[in-house]
Amino acid sequence: MKIAISGKGGVGKTTLAACLARYYAKKGYKVVAVDADPDSNLASALGLEPDKVLEITPLVEMSRLIEERTGAKSGEYGLYFKLNPKVDDIPQKFGIDVDGVKLLVAGTVKAGGSGCYCPENVFLKRLFRHLIVNSDEVVILDMEAGIEHLGRGTCESMDCLIIVVEPGLRSVQTAHTVKKMAKDLGIKSLFVVINKLKSHEEKVLLESNLKDLRLIGVLPYSEGVRDSDLKSLSPCNVDKRFSSAIEEIATKIEEEIEGSKGG
Protein backbone atom coordinates (compact mmCIF):
# COMPACT_ATOMS: atom_id res chain seq x y z
CA MET A 1 0.00 0.00 0.00
CA LYS A 2 1.26 3.44 -0.96
CA ILE A 3 -0.64 6.17 0.88
CA ALA A 4 -0.12 9.94 0.85
CA ILE A 5 -1.73 12.14 3.49
CA SER A 6 -2.29 15.83 2.92
CA GLY A 7 -4.31 18.73 4.26
CA LYS A 8 -4.16 22.24 5.65
CA GLY A 9 -1.62 22.83 8.41
CA GLY A 10 -2.85 21.93 11.88
CA VAL A 11 -5.70 19.61 10.85
CA GLY A 12 -3.99 16.50 12.21
CA LYS A 13 -2.58 14.84 9.10
CA THR A 14 0.66 13.97 10.89
CA THR A 15 -1.32 12.35 13.70
CA LEU A 16 -3.19 10.24 11.15
CA ALA A 17 0.03 9.33 9.30
CA ALA A 18 1.76 8.26 12.52
CA CYS A 19 -1.16 6.22 13.83
CA LEU A 20 -1.73 4.44 10.51
CA ALA A 21 1.99 3.64 10.29
CA ARG A 22 2.05 2.21 13.81
CA TYR A 23 -1.17 0.25 13.21
CA TYR A 24 0.11 -1.41 10.03
CA ALA A 25 3.48 -2.15 11.66
CA LYS A 26 1.68 -3.81 14.57
CA LYS A 27 -0.18 -5.98 12.06
CA GLY A 28 3.15 -7.24 10.76
CA TYR A 29 3.60 -5.11 7.65
CA LYS A 30 6.97 -3.61 6.77
CA VAL A 31 6.26 0.11 7.02
CA VAL A 32 8.19 3.15 5.80
CA ALA A 33 6.83 6.49 7.01
CA VAL A 34 8.16 9.56 5.20
CA ASP A 35 7.99 13.04 6.70
CA ALA A 36 7.80 15.37 3.69
CA ASP A 37 6.29 18.29 5.61
CA PRO A 38 8.41 21.39 6.36
CA ASP A 39 7.30 21.26 10.01
CA SER A 40 8.76 17.74 10.41
CA ASN A 41 6.64 16.50 13.33
CA LEU A 42 6.19 12.88 12.29
CA ALA A 43 9.09 11.63 14.43
CA SER A 44 7.53 12.90 17.67
CA ALA A 45 4.07 11.73 16.61
CA LEU A 46 5.46 8.23 16.13
CA GLY A 47 6.87 8.37 19.66
CA LEU A 48 10.57 9.10 19.13
CA GLU A 49 12.14 10.65 22.22
CA PRO A 50 12.45 14.47 22.08
CA ASP A 51 16.25 14.45 22.36
CA LYS A 52 16.53 12.03 19.42
CA VAL A 53 14.08 14.12 17.38
CA LEU A 54 16.42 17.10 17.74
CA GLU A 55 19.32 15.04 16.38
CA ILE A 56 17.60 14.30 13.05
CA THR A 57 18.99 15.94 9.92
CA PRO A 58 16.48 15.92 7.02
CA LEU A 59 17.76 14.13 3.92
CA VAL A 60 17.47 17.28 1.82
CA GLU A 61 19.98 18.99 4.14
CA MET A 62 22.58 16.23 3.75
CA SER A 63 24.64 18.13 1.22
CA ARG A 64 27.50 15.61 1.08
CA LEU A 65 25.08 12.75 0.41
CA ILE A 66 23.29 14.72 -2.33
CA GLU A 67 26.60 15.67 -3.96
CA GLU A 68 27.77 12.06 -3.78
CA ARG A 69 24.58 10.72 -5.39
CA THR A 70 23.88 13.44 -7.97
CA GLY A 71 27.37 14.64 -8.76
CA ALA A 72 26.51 18.27 -7.95
CA LYS A 73 26.80 20.41 -4.85
CA SER A 74 23.61 21.34 -3.07
CA GLY A 75 22.61 24.95 -3.77
CA GLU A 76 24.51 25.23 -7.05
CA TYR A 77 22.54 25.70 -10.25
CA GLY A 78 23.29 25.50 -13.96
CA LEU A 79 25.43 22.39 -13.50
CA TYR A 80 25.14 18.95 -15.04
CA PHE A 81 24.09 16.28 -12.55
CA LYS A 82 22.60 12.81 -12.45
CA LEU A 83 18.85 12.76 -12.96
CA ASN A 84 18.61 9.15 -11.76
CA PRO A 85 20.70 9.01 -8.57
CA LYS A 86 21.01 5.85 -6.52
CA VAL A 87 18.40 5.89 -3.72
CA ASP A 88 17.40 2.27 -3.11
CA ASP A 89 19.69 2.00 -0.08
CA ILE A 90 18.44 5.21 1.57
CA PRO A 91 15.67 3.67 3.75
CA GLN A 92 18.07 1.09 5.20
CA LYS A 93 20.98 3.50 5.71
CA PHE A 94 19.11 6.55 6.94
CA GLY A 95 15.78 5.22 8.20
CA ILE A 96 15.12 5.51 11.93
CA ASP A 97 13.37 2.57 13.60
CA VAL A 98 10.45 3.67 15.78
CA ASP A 99 8.33 0.82 17.15
CA GLY A 100 8.57 -1.21 13.95
CA VAL A 101 8.20 1.77 11.62
CA LYS A 102 11.11 2.88 9.44
CA LEU A 103 11.05 6.69 9.54
CA LEU A 104 12.59 8.88 6.84
CA VAL A 105 12.67 12.64 7.40
CA ALA A 106 12.91 13.99 3.86
CA GLY A 107 12.49 17.71 4.41
CA THR A 108 11.58 20.03 1.54
CA VAL A 109 13.49 22.23 -0.84
CA LYS A 110 13.42 25.71 0.65
CA ALA A 111 14.87 27.69 -2.27
CA GLY A 112 13.55 28.10 -5.76
CA GLY A 113 10.06 26.73 -5.14
CA SER A 114 8.79 23.19 -5.12
CA GLY A 115 9.40 22.85 -8.84
CA CYS A 116 13.03 23.91 -8.76
CA TYR A 117 15.25 21.75 -10.94
CA CYS A 118 18.13 21.35 -8.53
CA PRO A 119 20.09 18.40 -7.09
CA GLU A 120 18.08 18.37 -3.83
CA ASN A 121 14.74 18.24 -5.59
CA VAL A 122 15.87 15.60 -8.09
CA PHE A 123 17.19 13.48 -5.21
CA LEU A 124 13.90 13.69 -3.25
CA LYS A 125 11.71 13.04 -6.27
CA ARG A 126 13.79 10.00 -7.18
CA LEU A 127 13.51 8.73 -3.59
CA PHE A 128 9.73 9.19 -3.52
CA ARG A 129 9.41 7.43 -6.86
CA HIS A 130 11.52 4.50 -5.67
CA LEU A 131 9.47 4.10 -2.50
CA ILE A 132 6.13 4.26 -4.29
CA VAL A 133 6.90 2.45 -7.55
CA ASN A 134 9.62 -0.06 -6.66
CA SER A 135 9.50 -0.89 -2.95
CA ASP A 136 7.40 -3.67 -1.41
CA GLU A 137 6.73 -1.95 1.94
CA VAL A 138 3.67 -0.10 3.12
CA VAL A 139 4.70 3.51 2.42
CA ILE A 140 2.98 6.42 4.13
CA LEU A 141 3.88 9.96 3.03
CA ASP A 142 3.08 12.81 5.41
CA MET A 143 2.85 15.65 2.89
CA GLU A 144 2.39 19.39 3.18
CA ALA A 145 -0.87 20.79 1.79
CA GLY A 146 0.57 20.90 -1.72
CA ILE A 147 1.63 17.67 -3.45
CA GLU A 148 3.00 19.21 -6.63
CA HIS A 149 6.57 18.26 -5.74
CA LEU A 150 5.63 14.63 -6.43
CA GLY A 151 6.09 13.78 -10.10
CA ARG A 152 3.19 12.65 -12.26
CA GLY A 153 4.59 9.14 -12.70
CA THR A 154 4.98 8.82 -8.95
CA CYS A 155 1.43 9.96 -8.23
CA GLU A 156 -0.03 7.61 -10.83
CA SER A 157 1.43 4.70 -8.86
CA MET A 158 0.00 5.91 -5.54
CA ASP A 159 -2.78 3.72 -4.15
CA CYS A 160 -4.60 6.60 -2.53
CA LEU A 161 -4.40 10.15 -1.25
CA ILE A 162 -6.13 10.98 2.03
CA ILE A 163 -7.00 14.61 2.75
CA VAL A 164 -7.55 15.45 6.42
CA VAL A 165 -10.05 18.16 7.29
CA GLU A 166 -11.27 19.60 10.59
CA PRO A 167 -14.46 21.46 11.54
CA GLY A 168 -13.93 24.72 9.68
CA LEU A 169 -14.42 25.63 6.05
CA ARG A 170 -10.82 26.72 5.43
CA SER A 171 -9.61 23.13 5.63
CA VAL A 172 -12.46 22.09 3.31
CA GLN A 173 -11.33 24.71 0.77
CA THR A 174 -7.81 23.27 0.97
CA ALA A 175 -9.26 19.80 0.38
CA HIS A 176 -10.90 20.92 -2.86
CA THR A 177 -7.63 22.55 -3.99
CA VAL A 178 -5.68 19.35 -3.26
CA LYS A 179 -8.34 17.32 -5.08
CA LYS A 180 -7.81 19.31 -8.28
CA MET A 181 -4.05 18.97 -7.91
CA ALA A 182 -4.39 15.20 -7.38
CA LYS A 183 -6.55 14.82 -10.47
CA ASP A 184 -4.03 16.75 -12.58
CA LEU A 185 -1.24 14.47 -11.31
CA GLY A 186 -3.12 11.25 -11.99
CA ILE A 187 -4.07 10.06 -8.49
CA LYS A 188 -7.16 7.91 -8.94
CA SER A 189 -8.31 7.16 -5.38
CA LEU A 190 -8.98 10.16 -3.16
CA PHE A 191 -10.52 10.05 0.32
CA VAL A 192 -11.26 12.45 3.16
CA VAL A 193 -10.89 11.92 6.90
CA ILE A 194 -12.60 14.32 9.29
CA ASN A 195 -10.55 14.96 12.45
CA LYS A 196 -11.37 16.65 15.77
CA LEU A 197 -15.10 16.08 15.34
CA LYS A 198 -17.22 17.06 18.36
CA SER A 199 -20.80 16.66 17.18
CA HIS A 200 -23.12 15.17 14.58
CA GLU A 201 -24.04 18.70 13.50
CA GLU A 202 -20.41 19.43 12.62
CA LYS A 203 -20.26 16.24 10.54
CA VAL A 204 -23.43 17.14 8.62
CA LEU A 205 -22.11 20.65 7.88
CA LEU A 206 -18.75 19.35 6.72
CA GLU A 207 -20.26 16.64 4.53
CA SER A 208 -22.47 19.20 2.81
CA ASN A 209 -19.38 21.22 1.90
CA LEU A 210 -17.20 18.26 0.95
CA LYS A 211 -19.67 17.49 -1.87
CA ASP A 212 -18.09 14.92 -4.22
CA LEU A 213 -15.13 14.18 -1.95
CA ARG A 214 -15.50 10.70 -0.48
CA LEU A 215 -15.44 10.39 3.31
CA ILE A 216 -13.59 7.28 4.51
CA GLY A 217 -13.56 7.92 8.26
CA VAL A 218 -14.01 10.23 11.22
CA LEU A 219 -11.67 10.84 14.15
CA PRO A 220 -13.29 12.25 17.30
CA TYR A 221 -11.95 15.25 19.17
CA SER A 222 -9.75 13.89 21.96
CA GLU A 223 -8.29 15.69 24.95
CA GLY A 224 -5.84 12.80 25.27
CA VAL A 225 -4.54 13.36 21.74
CA ARG A 226 -4.33 17.10 22.38
CA ASP A 227 -2.40 16.55 25.63
CA SER A 228 -0.01 14.11 23.94
CA ASP A 229 0.95 16.84 21.49
CA LEU A 230 1.64 19.27 24.33
CA LYS A 231 3.81 16.65 26.06
CA SER A 232 5.65 15.50 22.89
CA LEU A 233 4.19 11.99 23.20
CA SER A 234 2.75 9.76 20.51
CA PRO A 235 -1.03 10.23 20.21
CA CYS A 236 -1.60 6.72 18.94
CA ASN A 237 -2.42 4.89 22.19
CA VAL A 238 -3.78 7.56 24.52
CA ASP A 239 -7.50 7.31 23.74
CA LYS A 240 -9.37 4.03 23.10
CA ARG A 241 -12.14 5.70 21.11
CA PHE A 242 -9.59 7.48 18.92
CA SER A 243 -7.57 4.26 18.44
CA SER A 244 -10.71 2.38 17.42
CA ALA A 245 -11.48 5.05 14.82
CA ILE A 246 -7.92 4.72 13.45
CA GLU A 247 -8.37 0.95 13.17
CA GLU A 248 -11.64 1.41 11.26
CA ILE A 249 -10.00 3.85 8.83
CA ALA A 250 -7.00 1.54 8.32
CA THR A 251 -9.28 -1.41 7.61
CA LYS A 252 -11.33 0.59 5.10
CA ILE A 253 -8.14 1.72 3.33
CA GLU A 254 -7.01 -1.91 2.98
CA GLU A 255 -10.43 -2.92 1.64
CA GLU A 256 -10.48 -0.06 -0.86
CA ILE A 257 -6.99 -0.78 -2.15
CA GLU A 258 -7.59 -4.53 -2.39
CA GLY A 259 -10.88 -3.84 -4.19
CA SER A 260 -9.27 -1.46 -6.68
CA LYS A 261 -6.60 -4.07 -7.46
CA GLY A 262 -9.18 -6.80 -7.91
CA GLY A 263 -8.00 -8.64 -4.79
Secondary structure, 3 states (H helix, E strand, C coil): CEEEEECCCCCCHHHHHHHHHHHHHHCCCCEEEEEECCCCCHHHHHCCCHHHHHCCCCHHHCHHHHHHHHCCCCCCCCCCCCCCCCCCCHHHHHCEEECCEEEEECCCCCCCCCCCCCHHHHHHHHHHHHHHHHCCCEEEEEECCCCCCCCHHHHHCCCEEEEEECCCHHHHHHHHHHHHHHHHHCCCCEEEEEEEECCHHHHHHHHHHHCCCEEEEEEECCHHHHHHHHCCCCCCCCCHHHHHHHHHHHHHHHHHHHHHCCC
